[in-house]
Amino acid sequence: MYISYGISVGIVLTVGVMLYYLANDPPVWVYLSVVAGIIITLTPLLFRYARILMLYFFAGVTYNSRFSKQLHDS
């Protein structure tokens, strides 16, 4: 959850700064609707990549091509 929250905050800040400079500081409702739309659309990807990053960094899960070859050979 913490990793997903961090990624979401990064997206919100990036989109907010882009809207500020590219749309010449639009009204607040534009910020809210655009950011909410993007975050809601990307939520499945955010959770998936957050889970992958958490497993990779904290659980010691690594890719081993030898196991992949054994799986395909049998």
N, C-alpha and C positions, 0 to 999 in steps of 0.2 A: 504494500500500500504506500509506503513512504517513497519508493522509487517512482511509482505512478504519479503521486502527488508532485514530486519534483519535476518530472517531465511535463506535467500539466501546467505548472507555474511557468516553466520556460516557454511553453507555447503561448500562454496568456500574455506574458511580457513581450515576446517577439511580435505577436499579432497587434498588441496595443501600440507598440512603437511604430510598426509599419502603418497602421491606420492613422496615427498622429501625423506622420510625415507625408504619406501618400495621399491621404484624403483631407489634408489641411484641417486637422482637429475637428472631426465631426461631432454631432451631439452624443450625449451619453447613451441613448438608446441604440445608436449604431454600434458603439463599442460592445455593449451587452449582447446584442443580437448576433453580431459576427463572432465574437469569442465563444458564446454559448453554442452556436451552431457548429463551430469547428471542434470544440471539445466533445460535444455529444457525438459528432460524426466519428471522431478518432478514438473514442473510449474503448472499443474492442481491441484496437491495435495497441493502445497505451497499456492496457492490462496484460496483454500477451507479451509485449516487449519488456515490461517491468518484471514479469515472472521469469522470463529468460535471463535477464540481467541479474536478478536476485539469485537464481540457481547457479549461474556462472560464477558470481563473485563470492557467495557465501556458502554454497553447498559442495563446492569442489567438483561440479559436473563439467566434464570436458568431452570433446569429440575425439573418438578413437576410430580411425579408419579400418583398423584390423577387425573390429566387431561388425562393422558394416559389410566388409567382404565375407565374413563368416555367415552373416545372415542371408546374403544373396546367393552364396554357394550351396546352402542346404536346401 
